[in-house]
Amino acid sequence: MQKPLSPHLQIYKPQLTSILSILHRLTGLGFTVGLILTCAWLYALSKGPDAYGNFCSWLNQPFVKAIIYLILASVYYHMLNGIRYLVWSLGKGFELSSVYSSGWIICALVFVLTVLTMCFV
Amino acid sequence: MDYLRSSICFNCFNNVLCMKSFTRHYVLQRITACILLALVPWFLWKLFFLKDLTHLEIIKNIGNLNSALLLFIMLISGFYHGYLGIQTICIDYIPNPKSRIAVVFIVRAMFSILSVFGIFSLIQLVILK
């Protein structure tokens, strides 16, 4: 017997709950890219000062820097929304009003954290 | 048959017996999430202070046994959590069981290689220190 597929993304009428759920998966991919970058950073560190210097100068290119900020925003979002999922796993916060308010709070927090990172790092 | 010894049975998806592997997947995803919730902020905080240090100072800091151990746990949990997540996406959106198993197998192989690569670099840093 075949398992039925999940409804495809274009079927959903855009609403906060579905968008945040889709974003959780997309930012999970961003999180994975961040982990791969961490491995590359460790590798460059282990290869000596020259390799590390080259890696750092590559990281400082504007385009790469923009991607890193995007990855950081993904990490913040995935972590904060992950907390929300963990709370749901405990059977709490399922009321529609809580789902919406926690969703907006997470969006605001991700925005603030990303802007703070861009200002100070 | 439990394909690729994976936590989700791809063969008999609607079989009640597979609930065990579903539960295992669900629990492992949450355990790795909790580990990451503790270690990722720690790592980001560390990066914030490391960015201005020299290569040697960073190696001394990261090559420290405690930091290396925490980074090791973070990498393993991170890649495993990512693998479980991609597995769920494949289950949700790839209708053909053979393609689904192939994609999951490739992701699993890629993430294993990346984990080994990261851990190998980490071990080198501990030795260098």
gemmi code that builds the backbone of each chain (N, CA, C; Angstrom):
import gemmi

chains = {
    "A": [
        ("MET", (0.836, -1.215, 0.000), (0.000, 0.000, 0.000), (0.869, 1.263, 0.000)),
        ("GLN", (0.469, 2.242, -0.779), (1.241, 3.482, -0.860), (0.754, 4.493, 0.176)),
        ("LYS", (1.702, 5.213, 0.725), (1.325, 6.271, 1.668), (0.822, 7.465, 0.852)),
        ("PRO", (-0.283, 8.106, 1.262), (-0.721, 9.282, 0.512), (0.283, 10.426, 0.686)),
        ("LEU", (0.462, 11.208, -0.377), (1.415, 12.329, -0.309), (0.810, 13.505, 0.445)),
        ("SER", (1.678, 14.356, 0.971), (1.205, 15.598, 1.576), (0.722, 16.507, 0.463)),
        ("PRO", (-0.236, 17.391, 0.750), (-0.686, 18.309, -0.301), (0.479, 19.184, -0.768)),
        ("HIS", (0.560, 19.426, -2.073), (1.676, 20.233, -2.558), (1.492, 21.709, -2.205)),
        ("LEU", (2.621, 22.402, -2.202), (2.641, 23.749, -1.628), (1.667, 24.722, -2.294)),
        ("GLN", (1.481, 24.557, -3.627), (0.626, 25.531, -4.328), (-0.860, 25.359, -3.989)),
        ("ILE", (-1.192, 24.247, -3.296), (-2.593, 24.002, -2.931), (-3.020, 24.922, -1.785)),
        ("TYR", (-2.057, 25.247, -0.917), (-2.404, 26.057, 0.252), (-2.715, 27.504, -0.107)),
        ("LYS", (-3.767, 28.026, 0.507), (-3.993, 29.468, 0.436), (-3.019, 30.066, 1.446)),
        ("PRO", (-2.176, 31.026, 1.040), (-1.175, 31.540, 1.979), (-1.804, 32.072, 3.276)),
        ("GLN", (-1.338, 31.561, 4.383), (-1.772, 32.038, 5.698), (-0.581, 31.866, 6.626)),
        ("LEU", (-0.585, 32.578, 7.723), (0.598, 32.595, 8.593), (1.038, 31.182, 8.992)),
        ("THR", (0.090, 30.344, 9.396), (0.445, 29.005, 9.885), (1.141, 28.171, 8.812)),
        ("SER", (0.591, 28.172, 7.587), (1.204, 27.345, 6.535), (2.544, 27.931, 6.102)),
        ("ILE", (2.614, 29.264, 6.029), (3.877, 29.898, 5.606), (4.988, 29.609, 6.623)),
        ("LEU", (4.662, 29.690, 7.910), (5.674, 29.427, 8.941), (6.116, 27.966, 8.905)),
        ("SER", (5.182, 27.072, 8.602), (5.525, 25.657, 8.526), (6.451, 25.383, 7.337)),
        ("ILE", (6.128, 25.988, 6.185), (6.981, 25.822, 4.992), (8.361, 26.442, 5.258)),
        ("LEU", (8.344, 27.629, 5.910), (9.612, 28.310, 6.239), (10.479, 27.459, 7.178)),
        ("HIS", (9.829, 26.715, 8.075), (10.595, 25.880, 9.015), (11.431, 24.858, 8.242)),
        ("ARG", (10.823, 24.300, 7.203), (11.550, 23.318, 6.391), (12.649, 23.990, 5.565)),
        ("LEU", (12.330, 25.131, 4.982), (13.334, 25.826, 4.164), (14.517, 26.282, 5.017)),
        ("THR", (14.207, 26.816, 6.205), (15.295, 27.290, 7.066), (16.101, 26.116, 7.624)),
        ("GLY", (15.481, 24.942, 7.676), (16.224, 23.732, 8.064), (17.334, 23.465, 7.060)),
        ("LEU", (17.028, 23.708, 5.785), (18.055, 23.544, 4.755), (19.160, 24.589, 4.953)),
        ("GLY", (18.750, 25.823, 5.302), (19.727, 26.878, 5.589), (20.617, 26.495, 6.757)),
        ("PHE", (20.005, 25.882, 7.758), (20.730, 25.415, 8.944), (21.798, 24.393, 8.527)),
        ("THR", (21.405, 23.487, 7.626), (22.348, 22.458, 7.152), (23.512, 23.098, 6.396)),
        ("VAL", (23.206, 24.122, 5.587), (24.283, 24.822, 4.870), (25.237, 25.455, 5.898)),
        ("GLY", (24.664, 25.982, 6.986), (25.485, 26.551, 8.058), (26.408, 25.514, 8.672)),
        ("LEU", (25.904, 24.301, 8.843), (26.739, 23.226, 9.390), (27.881, 22.874, 8.431)),
        ("ILE", (27.553, 22.863, 7.136), (28.592, 22.564, 6.131), (29.657, 23.661, 6.151)),
        ("LEU", (29.216, 24.918, 6.304), (30.169, 26.043, 6.405), (31.053, 25.896, 7.646)),
        ("THR", (30.428, 25.423, 8.745), (31.203, 25.211, 9.979), (32.302, 24.173, 9.738)),
        ("CYS", (31.948, 23.100, 9.012), (32.946, 22.067, 8.695), (34.077, 22.670, 7.847)),
        ("ALA", (33.692, 23.504, 6.859), (34.698, 24.135, 5.997), (35.602, 25.054, 6.821)),
        ("TRP", (35.015, 25.752, 7.786), (35.767, 26.653, 8.668), (36.771, 25.849, 9.504)),
        ("LEU", (36.312, 24.717, 10.051), (37.207, 23.862, 10.840), (38.338, 23.313, 9.977)),
        ("TYR", (37.996, 22.942, 8.730), (39.000, 22.401, 7.811), (40.057, 23.460, 7.509)),
        ("ALA", (39.586, 24.694, 7.211), (40.519, 25.795, 6.905), (41.416, 26.069, 8.110)),
        ("LEU", (40.830, 26.018, 9.303), (41.617, 26.239, 10.528), (42.716, 25.173, 10.660)),
        ("SER", (42.348, 23.934, 10.365), (43.304, 22.831, 10.541), (44.398, 22.848, 9.483)),
        ("LYS", (44.169, 23.567, 8.357), (45.157, 23.580, 7.269), (46.218, 24.670, 7.419)),
        ("GLY", (46.135, 25.475, 8.472), (47.169, 26.484, 8.706), (46.712, 27.908, 8.450)),
        ("PRO", (47.567, 28.884, 8.848), (47.183, 30.300, 8.778), (46.870, 30.789, 7.359)),
        ("ASP", (47.612, 30.278, 6.353), (47.376, 30.751, 4.977), (45.998, 30.337, 4.476)),
        ("ALA", (45.701, 29.046, 4.671), (44.392, 28.538, 4.228), (43.274, 29.247, 4.981)),
        ("TYR", (43.506, 29.499, 6.282), (42.488, 30.175, 7.089), (42.292, 31.623, 6.610)),
        ("GLY", (43.423, 32.276, 6.278), (43.361, 33.655, 5.771), (42.572, 33.722, 4.471)),
        ("ASN", (42.849, 32.747, 3.579), (42.104, 32.711, 2.298), (40.613, 32.501, 2.544)),
        ("PHE", (40.303, 31.599, 3.482), (38.903, 31.307, 3.788), (38.209, 32.555, 4.339)),
        ("CYS", (38.929, 33.276, 5.229), (38.337, 34.484, 5.829), (38.111, 35.567, 4.777)),
        ("SER", (39.072, 35.692, 3.838), (38.884, 36.726, 2.813), (37.717, 36.353, 1.893)),
        ("TRP", (37.524, 35.042, 1.675), (36.360, 34.602, 0.886), (35.063, 34.929, 1.638)),
        ("LEU", (35.092, 34.699, 2.966), (33.901, 34.978, 3.785), (33.549, 36.462, 3.800)),
        ("ASN", (34.589, 37.308, 3.641), (34.358, 38.755, 3.733), (33.853, 39.389, 2.435)),
        ("GLN", (33.734, 38.575, 1.375), (33.173, 39.120, 0.130), (31.705, 39.478, 0.370)),
        ("PRO", (31.246, 40.608, -0.177), (29.873, 41.067, 0.126), (28.791, 40.025, -0.151)),
        ("PHE", (28.923, 39.307, -1.278), (27.898, 38.326, -1.641), (27.870, 37.176, -0.614)),
        ("VAL", (29.061, 36.703, -0.241), (29.152, 35.597, 0.727), (28.629, 36.074, 2.091)),
        ("LYS", (28.981, 37.315, 2.432), (28.527, 37.880, 3.706), (26.995, 37.926, 3.754)),
        ("ALA", (26.387, 38.326, 2.628), (24.911, 38.384, 2.560), (24.327, 36.990, 2.767)),
        ("ILE", (24.973, 35.991, 2.162), (24.485, 34.606, 2.309), (24.626, 34.161, 3.768)),
        ("ILE", (25.732, 34.569, 4.406), (25.938, 34.173, 5.812), (24.863, 34.793, 6.707)),
        ("TYR", (24.497, 36.049, 6.439), (23.426, 36.677, 7.229), (22.092, 35.943, 7.011)),
        ("LEU", (21.893, 35.509, 5.764), (20.673, 34.756, 5.441), (20.669, 33.420, 6.199)),
        ("ILE", (21.844, 32.787, 6.243), (21.958, 31.510, 6.971), (21.704, 31.744, 8.464)),
        ("LEU", (22.271, 32.852, 8.984), (22.055, 33.162, 10.410), (20.575, 33.387, 10.709)),
        ("ALA", (19.902, 34.109, 9.799), (18.457, 34.334, 9.978), (17.732, 32.991, 9.964)),
        ("SER", (18.170, 32.082, 9.081), (17.571, 30.745, 9.012), (17.763, 29.994, 10.327)),
        ("VAL", (18.984, 30.098, 10.867), (19.291, 29.400, 12.123), (18.416, 29.949, 13.252)),
        ("TYR", (18.307, 31.284, 13.331), (17.474, 31.896, 14.376), (16.020, 31.423, 14.231)),
        ("TYR", (15.534, 31.485, 12.996), (14.130, 31.127, 12.781), (13.899, 29.653, 13.121)),
        ("HIS", (14.783, 28.788, 12.617), (14.598, 27.346, 12.820), (14.654, 26.993, 14.307)),
        ("MET", (15.538, 27.692, 15.037), (15.655, 27.416, 16.476), (14.421, 27.891, 17.238)),
        ("LEU", (14.012, 29.129, 16.954), (12.859, 29.686, 17.688), (11.565, 28.940, 17.344)),
        ("ASN", (11.400, 28.654, 16.051), (10.194, 27.921, 15.660), (10.276, 26.471, 16.173)),
        ("GLY", (11.504, 25.964, 16.288), (11.704, 24.615, 16.845), (11.230, 24.545, 18.290)),
        ("ILE", (11.471, 25.630, 19.048), (10.989, 25.682, 20.440), (9.461, 25.589, 20.438)),
        ("ARG", (8.855, 26.313, 19.475), (7.395, 26.291, 19.349), (6.909, 24.860, 19.069)),
        ("TYR", (7.615, 24.167, 18.205), (7.245, 22.781, 17.880), (7.380, 21.881, 19.107)),
        ("LEU", (8.459, 22.138, 19.890), (8.675, 21.319, 21.091), (7.551, 21.552, 22.103)),
        ("VAL", (7.112, 22.816, 22.202), (5.997, 23.132, 23.116), (4.730, 22.413, 22.638)),
        ("TRP", (4.528, 22.400, 21.317), (3.359, 21.685, 20.766), (3.465, 20.192, 21.069)),
        ("SER", (4.706, 19.671, 21.027), (4.895, 18.240, 21.319), (4.465, 17.910, 22.740)),
        ("LEU", (4.501, 18.916, 23.614), (4.057, 18.711, 24.999), (2.540, 18.867, 25.114)),
        ("GLY", (1.904, 19.153, 23.985), (0.438, 19.274, 23.962), (-0.055, 20.642, 24.390)),
        ("LYS", (0.840, 21.644, 24.345), (0.424, 22.993, 24.768), (0.478, 23.978, 23.600)),
        ("GLY", (-0.295, 25.061, 23.706), (-0.244, 26.149, 22.728), (-0.950, 25.870, 21.426)),
        ("PHE", (-1.935, 24.991, 21.427), (-2.631, 24.641, 20.198), (-3.810, 25.563, 19.862)),
        ("GLU", (-4.192, 26.443, 20.797), (-5.329, 27.329, 20.509), (-4.935, 28.233, 19.337)),
        ("LEU", (-5.889, 28.513, 18.457), (-5.583, 29.274, 17.245), (-4.948, 30.626, 17.574)),
        ("SER", (-5.464, 31.274, 18.653), (-4.913, 32.591, 19.004), (-3.443, 32.453, 19.429)),
        ("SER", (-3.116, 31.386, 20.194), (-1.719, 31.184, 20.624), (-0.833, 30.867, 19.433)),
        ("VAL", (-1.350, 30.054, 18.513), (-0.561, 29.680, 17.332), (-0.187, 30.940, 16.546)),
        ("TYR", (-1.162, 31.826, 16.368), (-0.898, 33.053, 15.611), (0.027, 34.004, 16.383)),
        ("SER", (-0.256, 34.175, 17.685), (0.575, 35.134, 18.436), (2.015, 34.632, 18.540)),
        ("SER", (2.206, 33.316, 18.802), (3.587, 32.797, 18.896), (4.286, 32.929, 17.540)),
        ("GLY", (3.529, 32.741, 16.452), (4.107, 32.885, 15.114), (4.613, 34.303, 14.869)),
        ("TRP", (3.784, 35.292, 15.224), (4.202, 36.692, 15.025), (5.382, 37.043, 15.937)),
        ("ILE", (5.358, 36.517, 17.179), (6.465, 36.803, 18.109), (7.779, 36.277, 17.527)),
        ("ILE", (7.722, 35.068, 16.958), (8.932, 34.481, 16.377), (9.437, 35.317, 15.196)),
        ("CYS", (8.519, 35.750, 14.343), (8.930, 36.594, 13.194), (9.633, 37.861, 13.694)),
        ("ALA", (9.059, 38.480, 14.735), (9.640, 39.717, 15.266), (11.020, 39.433, 15.869)),
        ("LEU", (11.117, 38.336, 16.637), (12.396, 38.003, 17.278), (13.484, 37.708, 16.244)),
        ("VAL", (13.117, 36.995, 15.194), (14.098, 36.676, 14.144), (14.594, 37.968, 13.502)),
        ("PHE", (13.678, 38.875, 13.243), (14.042, 40.156, 12.631), (15.015, 40.914, 13.552)),
        ("VAL", (14.667, 41.000, 14.839), (15.503, 41.749, 15.794), (16.885, 41.095, 15.908)),
        ("LEU", (16.911, 39.770, 16.071), (18.195, 39.074, 16.231), (19.078, 39.225, 14.988)),
        ("THR", (18.460, 39.135, 13.810), (19.252, 39.266, 12.574), (19.810, 40.675, 12.438)),
        ("VAL", (18.981, 41.669, 12.729), (19.452, 43.063, 12.627), (20.570, 43.307, 13.644)),
        ("LEU", (20.397, 42.793, 14.866), (21.437, 42.954, 15.898), (22.745, 42.303, 15.445)),
        ("THR", (22.644, 41.112, 14.852), (23.848, 40.427, 14.366), (24.516, 41.257, 13.274)),
        ("MET", (23.696, 41.800, 12.368), (24.267, 42.598, 11.271), (24.945, 43.862, 11.807)),
        ("CYS", (24.416, 44.398, 12.898), (24.996, 45.624, 13.464), (26.293, 45.344, 14.228)),
        ("PHE", (26.330, 44.237, 14.959), (27.455, 44.024, 15.869), (28.503, 43.034, 15.381)),
        ("VAL", (28.198, 42.236, 14.358), (29.187, 41.226, 13.918), (29.743, 41.619, 12.560)),
    ],
    "B": [
        ("MET", (10.588, -5.079, 5.742), (12.050, -4.865, 5.752), (12.358, -3.401, 6.058)),
        ("ASP", (13.281, -3.195, 6.899), (13.641, -1.834, 7.284), (14.767, -1.365, 6.364)),
        ("TYR", (14.391, -0.661, 5.291), (15.377, -0.265, 4.298), (16.482, 0.583, 4.900)),
        ("LEU", (17.716, 0.250, 4.534), (18.902, 1.025, 4.924), (18.990, 1.189, 6.442)),
        ("ARG", (18.326, 0.323, 7.168), (18.246, 0.415, 8.631), (17.793, 1.803, 9.049)),
        ("SER", (16.991, 2.406, 8.208), (16.571, 3.778, 8.501), (15.475, 3.766, 9.559)),
        ("SER", (15.270, 4.941, 10.151), (14.300, 4.994, 11.245), (12.866, 4.943, 10.726)),
        ("ILE", (12.676, 5.097, 9.409), (11.318, 5.000, 8.876), (11.277, 3.891, 7.845)),
        ("CYS", (10.294, 3.036, 7.961), (10.161, 1.931, 7.019), (9.557, 2.452, 5.725)),
        ("PHE", (10.288, 2.275, 4.609), (9.806, 2.791, 3.338), (8.986, 1.759, 2.578)),
        ("ASN", (8.975, 0.565, 3.089), (8.344, -0.513, 2.341), (6.852, -0.630, 2.628)),
        ("CYS", (6.525, -0.701, 3.912), (5.131, -0.937, 4.281), (4.649, 0.235, 5.117)),
        ("PHE", (4.430, 1.333, 4.438), (4.189, 2.573, 5.152), (2.937, 2.581, 6.010)),
        ("ASN", (1.938, 1.866, 5.574), (0.696, 1.903, 6.331), (0.580, 0.748, 7.317)),
        ("ASN", (1.655, 0.002, 7.434), (1.640, -1.132, 8.349), (1.725, -0.643, 9.786)),
        ("VAL", (0.891, -1.195, 10.634), (0.867, -0.744, 12.027), (2.201, -1.042, 12.708)),
        ("LEU", (2.856, -2.103, 12.246), (4.139, -2.477, 12.862), (5.177, -1.364, 12.729)),
        ("CYS", (4.996, -0.509, 11.723), (5.963, 0.558, 11.485), (5.846, 1.707, 12.492)),
        ("MET", (4.845, 1.679, 13.309), (4.684, 2.739, 14.301), (5.925, 2.876, 15.173)),
        ("LYS", (6.601, 1.740, 15.386), (7.815, 1.757, 16.205), (8.864, 2.675, 15.584)),
        ("SER", (9.047, 2.533, 14.263), (10.063, 3.357, 13.610), (9.622, 4.817, 13.520)),
        ("PHE", (8.321, 5.044, 13.414), (7.818, 6.422, 13.437), (8.132, 7.067, 14.792)),
        ("THR", (7.868, 6.299, 15.857), (8.105, 6.822, 17.202), (9.586, 7.130, 17.381)),
        ("ARG", (10.419, 6.194, 16.878), (11.866, 6.382, 17.013), (12.300, 7.668, 16.297)),
        ("HIS", (11.782, 7.861, 15.078), (12.094, 9.055, 14.287), (11.662, 10.318, 15.041)),
        ("TYR", (10.452, 10.290, 15.571), (9.871, 11.438, 16.289), (10.715, 11.787, 17.519)),
        ("VAL", (11.064, 10.744, 18.286), (11.816, 10.972, 19.529), (13.233, 11.474, 19.209)),
        ("LEU", (13.889, 10.819, 18.236), (15.264, 11.213, 17.895), (15.317, 12.646, 17.355)),
        ("GLN", (14.302, 13.024, 16.589), (14.273, 14.386, 16.055), (14.198, 15.405, 17.199)),
        ("ARG", (13.417, 15.070, 18.221), (13.270, 15.998, 19.343), (14.486, 15.986, 20.262)),
        ("ILE", (15.102, 14.823, 20.441), (16.314, 14.766, 21.283), (17.437, 15.593, 20.635)),
        ("THR", (17.648, 15.379, 19.318), (18.713, 16.139, 18.642), (18.374, 17.639, 18.630)),
        ("ALA", (17.075, 17.952, 18.548), (16.668, 19.373, 18.573), (17.036, 19.999, 19.921)),
        ("CYS", (16.792, 19.269, 21.007), (17.104, 19.804, 22.340), (18.615, 20.009, 22.500)),
        ("ILE", (19.389, 19.040, 21.995), (20.859, 19.167, 22.074), (21.297, 20.415, 21.293)),
        ("LEU", (20.733, 20.584, 20.095), (21.107, 21.731, 19.256), (20.664, 23.049, 19.872)),
        ("LEU", (19.524, 23.024, 20.545), (19.037, 24.256, 21.195), (20.021, 24.748, 22.248)),
        ("ALA", (20.749, 23.811, 22.852), (21.746, 24.212, 23.851), (23.074, 24.589, 23.189)),
        ("LEU", (23.475, 23.810, 22.167), (24.834, 23.969, 21.630), (24.973, 25.045, 20.541)),
        ("VAL", (23.932, 25.251, 19.737), (24.059, 26.243, 18.661), (24.231, 27.673, 19.220)),
        ("PRO", (23.406, 28.104, 20.223), (23.653, 29.445, 20.786), (25.054, 29.552, 21.395)),
        ("TRP", (25.508, 28.475, 22.039), (26.872, 28.468, 22.604), (27.900, 28.695, 21.496)),
        ("PHE", (27.742, 27.992, 20.364), (28.685, 28.101, 19.259), (28.649, 29.497, 18.626)),
        ("LEU", (27.431, 30.045, 18.470), (27.312, 31.387, 17.880), (27.949, 32.436, 18.793)),
        ("TRP", (27.732, 32.257, 20.087), (28.326, 33.161, 21.074), (29.845, 33.083, 21.006)),
        ("LYS", (30.364, 31.860, 20.871), (31.808, 31.640, 20.775), (32.362, 32.294, 19.507)),
        ("LEU", (31.657, 32.118, 18.398), (32.097, 32.701, 17.118), (32.195, 34.217, 17.215)),
        ("PHE", (31.250, 34.799, 17.968), (31.220, 36.242, 18.145), (32.539, 36.740, 18.760)),
        ("PHE", (33.087, 35.951, 19.693), (34.345, 36.364, 20.328), (35.574, 35.909, 19.547)),
        ("LEU", (35.424, 34.848, 18.769), (36.571, 34.307, 18.037), (36.926, 35.121, 16.801)),
        ("LYS", (35.963, 35.876, 16.294), (36.161, 36.515, 14.980), (37.342, 37.494, 14.959)),
        ("ASP", (37.688, 38.067, 16.111), (38.790, 39.034, 16.127), (40.131, 38.411, 16.527)),
        ("LEU", (40.136, 37.123, 16.816), (41.377, 36.478, 17.285), (42.227, 36.004, 16.101)),
        ("THR", (43.506, 35.731, 16.397), (44.396, 35.233, 15.341), (44.175, 33.721, 15.175)),
        ("HIS", (44.763, 33.185, 14.099), (44.617, 31.756, 13.795), (45.051, 30.896, 14.980)),
        ("LEU", (46.199, 31.245, 15.554), (46.750, 30.445, 16.667), (45.837, 30.503, 17.905)),
        ("GLU", (45.334, 31.704, 18.169), (44.451, 31.868, 19.341), (43.141, 31.078, 19.157)),
        ("ILE", (42.636, 31.091, 17.920), (41.390, 30.339, 17.650), (41.642, 28.844, 17.830)),
        ("ILE", (42.792, 28.388, 17.325), (43.106, 26.952, 17.465), (43.201, 26.570, 18.941)),
        ("LYS", (43.831, 27.435, 19.735), (43.943, 27.159, 21.170), (42.560, 27.080, 21.811)),
        ("ASN", (41.680, 27.945, 21.359), (40.328, 28.000, 21.928), (39.478, 26.806, 21.492)),
        ("ILE", (39.469, 26.541, 20.177), (38.626, 25.459, 19.638), (39.252, 24.092, 19.934)),
        ("GLY", (40.584, 24.043, 19.922), (41.282, 22.773, 20.161), (41.219, 22.322, 21.609)),
        ("ASN", (40.752, 23.193, 22.474), (40.518, 22.846, 23.877), (39.553, 21.661, 23.930)),
        ("LEU", (39.871, 20.677, 24.776), (39.114, 19.416, 24.762), (37.616, 19.607, 24.993)),
        ("ASN", (37.260, 20.508, 25.923), (35.834, 20.735, 26.215), (35.102, 21.311, 25.004)),
        ("SER", (35.724, 22.349, 24.389), (35.102, 22.973, 23.214), (35.003, 21.974, 22.075)),
        ("ALA", (36.092, 21.208, 21.875), (36.103, 20.240, 20.771), (35.010, 19.186, 20.980)),
        ("LEU", (34.838, 18.758, 22.217), (33.816, 17.742, 22.520), (32.410, 18.291, 22.245)),
        ("LEU", (32.171, 19.540, 22.682), (30.858, 20.153, 22.451), (30.607, 20.358, 20.952)),
        ("LEU", (31.663, 20.774, 20.233), (31.529, 20.952, 18.780), (31.250, 19.626, 18.091)),
        ("PHE", (31.927, 18.570, 18.574), (31.733, 17.221, 18.036), (30.256, 16.811, 18.190)),
        ("ILE", (29.724, 17.014, 19.405), (28.316, 16.660, 19.670), (27.385, 17.504, 18.794)),
        ("MET", (27.747, 18.808, 18.639), (26.900, 19.694, 17.834), (26.868, 19.242, 16.363)),
        ("LEU", (28.047, 18.879, 15.833), (28.102, 18.460, 14.425), (27.309, 17.178, 14.194)),
        ("ILE", (27.523, 16.198, 15.089), (26.827, 14.911, 14.934), (25.310, 15.117, 15.049)),
        ("SER", (24.898, 15.835, 16.099), (23.457, 16.058, 16.301), (22.880, 16.864, 15.142)),
        ("GLY", (23.633, 17.876, 14.688), (23.155, 18.751, 13.617), (22.927, 17.978, 12.329)),
        ("PHE", (23.929, 17.197, 11.926), (23.778, 16.457, 10.675), (22.700, 15.380, 10.805)),
        ("TYR", (22.601, 14.747, 11.975), (21.574, 13.724, 12.146), (20.179, 14.356, 12.134)),
        ("HIS", (20.054, 15.497, 12.794), (18.779, 16.221, 12.819), (18.395, 16.634, 11.381)),
        ("GLY", (19.394, 17.117, 10.634), (19.157, 17.516, 9.240), (18.741, 16.328, 8.400)),
        ("TYR", (19.397, 15.195, 8.622), (19.062, 13.976, 7.879), (17.616, 13.560, 8.162)),
        ("LEU", (17.238, 13.585, 9.446), (15.863, 13.208, 9.816), (14.849, 14.147, 9.177)),
        ("GLY", (15.192, 15.439, 9.136), (14.296, 16.433, 8.548), (14.124, 16.209, 7.050)),
        ("ILE", (15.248, 15.983, 6.352), (15.172, 15.770, 4.902), (14.419, 14.463, 4.609)),
        ("GLN", (14.617, 13.479, 5.489), (13.897, 12.210, 5.342), (12.373, 12.455, 5.388)),
        ("THR", (11.960, 13.300, 6.329), (10.528, 13.617, 6.446), (10.023, 14.317, 5.181)),
        ("ILE", (10.833, 15.255, 4.658), (10.423, 15.977, 3.439), (10.290, 14.984, 2.271)),
        ("CYS", (11.269, 14.051, 2.183), (11.216, 13.044, 1.108), (9.960, 12.195, 1.231)),
        ("ILE", (9.632, 11.791, 2.460), (8.440, 10.968, 2.687), (7.187, 11.735, 2.275)),
        ("ASP", (7.179, 13.039, 2.562), (5.998, 13.847, 2.265), (5.825, 14.134, 0.778)),
        ("TYR", (6.930, 14.285, 0.045), (6.791, 14.817, -1.305), (7.321, 13.943, -2.444)),
        ("ILE", (7.982, 12.804, -2.129), (8.427, 11.952, -3.245), (7.517, 10.722, -3.305)),
        ("PRO", (6.684, 10.643, -4.338), (5.689, 9.565, -4.368), (6.269, 8.181, -4.661)),
        ("ASN", (7.299, 8.142, -5.517), (7.845, 6.849, -5.924), (8.764, 6.293, -4.831)),
        ("PRO", (8.431, 5.101, -4.275), (9.238, 4.567, -3.168), (10.710, 4.384, -3.531)),
        ("LYS", (10.976, 3.949, -4.778), (12.378, 3.717, -5.171), (13.163, 5.034, -5.216)),
        ("SER", (12.542, 6.074, -5.796), (13.219, 7.384, -5.852), (13.422, 7.913, -4.438)),
        ("ARG", (12.403, 7.697, -3.609), (12.469, 8.187, -2.220), (13.644, 7.535, -1.484)),
        ("ILE", (13.751, 6.219, -1.637), (14.842, 5.502, -0.969), (16.190, 5.961, -1.516)),
        ("ALA", (16.255, 6.185, -2.856), (17.516, 6.613, -3.475), (17.935, 7.983, -2.923)),
        ("VAL", (16.963, 8.923, -2.860), (17.290, 10.277, -2.379), (17.726, 10.218, -0.912)),
        ("VAL", (16.989, 9.458, -0.105), (17.344, 9.353, 1.320), (18.731, 8.732, 1.476)),
        ("PHE", (19.024, 7.735, 0.646), (20.335, 7.081, 0.719), (21.453, 8.070, 0.369)),
        ("ILE", (21.237, 8.874, -0.694), (22.251, 9.855, -1.115), (22.455, 10.897, -0.015)),
        ("VAL", (21.342, 11.385, 0.559), (21.452, 12.392, 1.628), (22.192, 11.800, 2.824)),
        ("ARG", (21.851, 10.560, 3.146), (22.493, 9.902, 4.284), (24.010, 9.768, 4.057)),
        ("ALA", (24.380, 9.361, 2.821), (25.795, 9.205, 2.491), (26.510, 10.552, 2.558)),
        ("MET", (25.856, 11.587, 1.987), (26.469, 12.927, 1.966), (26.696, 13.453, 3.383)),
        ("PHE", (25.676, 13.310, 4.221), (25.771, 13.830, 5.583), (26.797, 13.039, 6.400)),
        ("SER", (26.901, 11.738, 6.124), (27.908, 10.933, 6.841), (29.303, 11.410, 6.462)),
        ("ILE", (29.507, 11.627, 5.156), (30.825, 12.088, 4.685), (31.149, 13.455, 5.299)),
        ("LEU", (30.162, 14.350, 5.300), (30.380, 15.693, 5.856), (30.694, 15.629, 7.351)),
        ("SER", (29.998, 14.752, 8.076), (30.262, 14.618, 9.510), (31.693, 14.135, 9.735)),
        ("VAL", (32.096, 13.118, 8.967), (33.457, 12.569, 9.117), (34.485, 13.657, 8.799)),
        ("PHE", (34.221, 14.425, 7.748), (35.096, 15.520, 7.322), (35.250, 16.555, 8.453)),
        ("GLY", (34.130, 16.936, 9.055), (34.156, 17.911, 10.151), (34.877, 17.365, 11.373)),
        ("ILE", (34.586, 16.115, 11.704), (35.202, 15.514, 12.900), (36.704, 15.333, 12.689)),
        ("PHE", (37.081, 14.934, 11.468), (38.502, 14.774, 11.144), (39.235, 16.111, 11.323)),
        ("SER", (38.636, 17.195, 10.839), (39.245, 18.529, 10.996), (39.341, 18.900, 12.476)),
        ("LEU", (38.309, 18.550, 13.221), (38.279, 18.857, 14.660), (39.398, 18.106, 15.391)),
        ("ILE", (39.584, 16.837, 15.026), (40.650, 16.026, 15.654), (42.010, 16.645, 15.338)),
        ("GLN", (42.166, 17.086, 14.087), (43.426, 17.738, 13.688), (43.680, 18.989, 14.534)),
        ("LEU", (42.621, 19.733, 14.811), (42.757, 20.953, 15.624), (43.181, 20.605, 17.045)),
        ("VAL", (42.608, 19.533, 17.597), (42.967, 19.120, 18.962), (44.436, 18.705, 18.987)),
        ("ILE", (44.874, 17.990, 17.942), (46.277, 17.561, 17.869), (47.191, 18.778, 17.705)),
        ("LEU", (46.783, 19.716, 16.824), (47.595, 20.927, 16.567), (47.792, 21.755, 17.835)),
        ("LYS", (46.745, 21.769, 18.655), (46.785, 22.596, 19.864), (47.862, 22.080, 20.806)),
    ],
}
model = gemmi.Model(1)
for chain_id, residues in chains.items():
    chain = gemmi.Chain(chain_id)
    for i, (resn, *xyz) in enumerate(residues, 1):
        res = gemmi.Residue()
        res.name, res.seqid = resn, gemmi.SeqId(i, " ")
        for name, pos in zip(("N", "CA", "C"), xyz):
            atom = gemmi.Atom()
            atom.name, atom.element = name, gemmi.Element(name[0])
            atom.pos, atom.b_iso = gemmi.Position(*pos), 0.0
            res.add_atom(atom)
        chain.add_residue(res)
    model.add_chain(chain)
structure = gemmi.Structure()
structure.add_model(model)
structure.setup_entities()
